[in-house]
């Protein structure tokens, strides 16, 4: 998991990807959660992760405990973005 997150962090930094805005666009209710499909769509559109097994691992890690079909994207952002 650490290797995968390090790779994503490197991709975001090296390509100057603004992932936070991409994910927030799907959070219309501002509840810090988006659907699994929306999360996967952003990862795919930004060419961050295309391997289905790795996507499943990420989704499992950031899935909401009460509803596994919802992803806590804010937790993902805090793990992969350099906050200064």
Buried (B, 14 or more C-beta within 10 A) or exposed (E): EEEBBEBBBEBBEEEEBEBBEBBBEBBEEEEBBBBBEBBBBBBEEBEBBEEEEBBEBBBEBBBBEEEEEBBBBBBBBEBBBEEE
